[in-house]
Amino acid sequence: MKRSLLFLATALFVLSSCSSKKNKKQEPVNTTTTNVEIVKKDPPSIPKRERVKNTVETKAQPVAEKKKEIVVDLPKLPREFRAAWVASVANINWPSKNNLSTAEQQQEAIGILDFLKNNNFNAVIFQVRPSADAFYKSDLEPWSYFLTGTEGQAPSPYYDPLDFWVEQAHKRGIELHVWLNPYRAHHTAGGAVTSASMARKMPESVVKLKQGYYWFDPSKQSTQDHAARVVMDIVKRYDIDGVHFDDYFYPYAEYNGGQDFPDSDSYNEYKRNGGDLSRGDFRRNSVNTFIERIYKDIKKEKN
């Protein structure tokens, strides 16, 4: 019975579906052609700011002008000053004795320079005027006692030690700086004070200290003038790379038995002429004036 009812319901559903498809009306197709007007519209307006931006971005850029190269020739300066002092006073470094032959002196000099070269030094500071004397040919001061054993006596066979040192140093790529003592007129290790000594030739500028040293009075104009001539004579005649001063000050009190430097006459004369500096400032000013003068003279000559 249940099967019959189910079959009947299914048959009715199928018949109903077929009937609805047949009864559905089809809409007629409209074949009329309609004229369509195509209107060309402007693109959306661009804000003024955006238009300016776009214009700038798309504008052709001018060709950059090629910059002209400027070549600057700068001096090559060594990054380090690796120097050694070679003292001639009292035969400390060179020459080892004051009675060596020319060949022996030159051999010792070459040995020192080779040592400096092999140990990467790039400068040597050679003492050419230890005590108002000369390790070079000079018309202003005598040959050094420490060079030949006799003040005023030239090396034999003759040669110019400073010229030799300059040549040999430069051959090894080493700078040669001269070292002078501007105020010492005689060293106690320098033998007797002879007629060739500047202590005898310029007595008005020199004082004798209790320990046997002779010292130029730094405040004397004659002292400053003479020392300046010596320095500039070297600067003009030799291919040196620098000038160094040692002991460019008033001597230690111990050089004079613990007493002050005997320059009362110079200071009193300064006061009489209207000077108002203290004694200490008077001395400092004397040294400063001399150093400034030398600096300017050298720069004027070399520039």
C-alpha positions in Angstrom: 0.0 0.0 0.0 2.8 2.4 1.0 4.7 1.5 -2.2 1.6 2.4 -4.3 1.1 5.7 -2.7 4.8 6.6 -3.2 4.7 5.6 -6.8 1.5 7.7 -7.3 3.1 10.8 -5.7 6.2 10.5 -7.9 4.1 10.2 -11.1 2.1 13.3 -10.2 5.3 15.4 -9.6 6.8 14.4 -12.9 3.6 15.3 -14.9 3.4 18.6 -13.1 6.9 19.5 -14.0 6.4 18.7 -17.7 3.3 20.8 -17.9 4.9 23.9 -16.5 7.7 23.9 -19.1 5.2 23.6 -22.0 3.0 26.4 -20.7 5.8 29.0 -20.2 5.6 31.8 -22.7 8.7 33.0 -24.5 9.4 36.8 -24.6 9.7 38.1 -28.2 13.1 39.4 -29.1 13.2 43.1 -30.0 15.3 43.5 -33.1 14.9 47.3 -33.4 18.3 49.0 -33.8 18.9 51.9 -31.4 21.2 54.8 -32.4 23.7 55.2 -29.5 25.5 58.5 -29.3 29.1 58.0 -28.0 30.1 61.0 -26.0 33.8 61.5 -25.4 34.4 62.7 -21.9 37.4 64.7 -20.7 39.5 62.8 -18.2 39.0 63.7 -14.6 40.5 67.0 -13.8 43.9 66.9 -12.1 44.4 69.3 -9.1 46.7 72.2 -10.0 49.3 71.0 -7.5 49.4 67.5 -9.1 49.7 69.0 -12.6 52.7 71.1 -11.5 54.2 68.1 -9.9 53.8 66.0 -13.0 55.2 68.7 -15.1 58.3 69.0 -13.0 58.8 65.3 -12.9 58.5 64.8 -16.7 60.4 67.9 -17.8 63.6 67.0 -19.6 66.6 67.7 -17.4 69.5 69.8 -18.9 72.8 68.1 -19.5 75.1 68.8 -16.5 78.2 70.7 -17.4 81.4 68.7 -16.9 83.3 70.1 -14.0 86.9 71.1 -14.7 89.4 69.2 -12.7 91.8 71.3 -10.5 95.1 69.7 -9.9 96.8 70.8 -6.6 100.4 70.0 -6.1 100.7 69.5 -2.4 104.1 69.0 -0.7 104.9 65.5 0.5 105.4 65.7 4.2 106.7 62.8 6.3 104.1 61.5 8.8 106.8 61.0 11.5 109.9 62.8 12.5 112.3 60.0 13.6 115.5 61.8 14.4 118.7 61.2 16.4 121.0 63.8 17.9 124.7 63.5 17.1 126.6 65.5 19.7 130.1 66.7 18.9 130.8 68.6 22.2 133.3 66.7 24.3 133.4 64.1 21.5 130.3 62.5 22.9 129.1 60.9 19.6 131.2 62.2 16.7 134.1 62.2 16.2 134.9 59.8 18.9 138.2 61.5 19.4 139.6 64.9 18.5 142.7 63.6 16.7 141.2 61.3 14.1 142.3 61.5 10.5 139.9 62.7 7.8 139.3 59.1 6.6 138.6 57.9 10.1 136.2 60.8 10.8 134.3 60.1 7.5 134.2 56.3 8.3 132.6 57.0 11.6 130.1 59.4 10.1 129.1 56.8 7.5 128.7 54.2 10.2 126.3 56.4 12.2 124.3 57.3 9.1 124.1 53.6 8.0 122.9 52.7 11.5 120.2 55.3 11.4 119.1 54.3 7.9 118.9 50.6 8.8 116.8 51.4 11.9 114.3 53.6 9.9 115.4 57.0 11.1 114.5 59.8 8.7 116.5 62.7 10.2 119.7 63.5 12.0 120.4 66.5 14.1 124.1 67.2 13.8 125.9 69.6 16.3 127.9 72.0 14.2 128.5 74.7 16.7 129.0 73.4 20.3 130.7 76.4 21.8 131.2 79.4 19.4 133.3 77.2 17.1 132.6 75.4 13.8 132.4 71.9 12.3 132.4 73.6 8.9 134.3 76.2 6.9 133.5 79.5 8.6 134.9 83.0 8.3 133.1 84.0 11.5 134.3 81.4 14.0 137.2 79.0 14.4 137.4 75.3 13.6 136.4 73.3 16.7 138.8 71.9 19.2 136.6 68.8 19.3 137.3 68.2 15.6 141.1 68.5 15.3 142.4 68.9 18.8 143.5 72.5 18.1 141.0 75.4 18.0 141.2 77.1 14.6 143.0 74.2 12.9 141.3 72.7 9.8 141.0 68.9 9.1 143.9 67.4 7.2 143.5 66.3 4.4 141.0 69.1 4.1 137.3 68.5 3.9 134.2 70.3 5.1 132.5 68.0 7.7 129.1 69.7 7.4 129.1 69.4 3.7 130.1 65.7 4.0 127.3 65.0 6.5 124.7 66.7 4.3 125.7 64.8 1.2 125.8 61.4 2.9 122.6 61.9 4.8 120.6 62.9 1.8 122.1 60.0 -0.2 120.4 57.8 2.3 117.1 59.7 2.3 117.8 61.2 5.7 117.2 64.9 6.5 120.2 66.8 7.9 119.3 69.4 10.6 122.1 71.5 12.2 122.3 72.0 15.9 123.8 75.1 17.4 124.4 76.4 20.9 123.9 80.1 20.6 125.2 81.3 23.9 128.0 79.0 25.0 131.3 80.7 24.2 133.7 78.0 25.6 133.2 74.5 27.1 135.4 73.3 30.0 136.3 70.2 27.9 137.4 72.4 25.0 141.0 72.9 25.9 142.6 76.2 26.7 141.0 79.5 25.8 143.3 80.7 22.9 143.5 83.8 20.9 141.3 82.1 18.3 138.4 81.7 20.7 135.4 84.0 20.5 135.7 84.4 24.3 138.9 86.4 23.5 137.6 88.1 20.4 134.3 89.3 21.9 135.2 90.0 25.6 132.6 92.7 26.0 129.8 90.2 25.2 131.1 87.2 27.3 131.2 86.5 31.0 133.3 83.8 32.7 131.4 81.5 35.1 132.9 80.0 38.2 132.9 76.5 36.9 135.1 77.5 34.0 132.5 78.0 31.3 132.4 81.2 29.1 128.9 82.4 28.3 127.6 85.1 25.9 125.3 87.5 27.7 121.9 86.9 25.9 120.7 90.4 26.4 123.7 92.0 24.6 122.9 93.3 21.1 126.4 92.2 20.0 125.6 88.6 21.1 122.4 88.5 19.2 123.9 90.1 16.1 126.8 87.7 16.0 124.7 84.5 16.6 122.3 85.6 13.9 125.1 86.1 11.4 126.4 82.6 12.2 123.0 81.0 11.7 122.3 82.7 8.5 125.7 81.9 7.1 124.9 78.2 7.5 121.4 78.6 6.1 122.6 80.4 3.0 125.6 78.1 2.1 124.4 74.6 3.0 121.6 72.4 1.9 120.3 71.8 5.4 116.7 70.8 6.3 116.4 72.5 9.7 118.0 74.5 12.5 117.9 73.5 16.1 119.1 75.4 19.2 120.2 73.8 22.5 120.9 75.7 25.7 119.2 78.8 24.3 118.7 80.1 27.8 120.6 81.5 30.7 122.9 78.9 32.2 122.2 76.8 35.3 123.2 78.3 38.6 125.5 75.3 39.1 127.6 76.5 36.2 128.4 79.6 38.3 129.0 78.0 41.7 125.3 78.1 42.6 125.1 81.9 42.0 122.9 83.8 39.6 124.1 84.7 36.1 126.3 87.9 36.3 124.4 90.2 34.1 123.8 93.1 36.6 125.5 95.6 34.3 123.2 94.7 31.4 120.1 94.9 33.5 121.0 98.1 35.3 121.7 99.7 31.9 118.3 98.6 30.7 116.6 100.2 33.8 118.5 103.4 33.3 117.2 103.6 29.8 113.6 103.4 31.0 113.0 99.7 31.1 110.4 98.5 33.6 110.5 94.7 33.3 111.5 92.5 36.2 114.9 90.9 35.9 113.3 87.5 35.0 111.1 89.1 32.3 114.0 91.1 31.0 115.9 87.9 30.5 113.0 86.1 28.9 112.4 89.0 26.6 116.0 88.9 25.5 115.8 85.3 24.5 112.4 85.6 22.9 113.6 88.6 20.8 116.5 86.7 19.5 114.5 83.6 18.6 111.9 85.6 16.8 114.6 87.4 14.8 116.2 84.1 13.7 112.8 82.7 12.8 112.0 85.7 10.6 115.4 85.8 9.0 115.3 82.1 8.0 111.8 82.4 6.6 112.7 85.4 4.6 115.7 83.7 3.1 113.9 80.4 2.3 110.6 81.8 1.1 
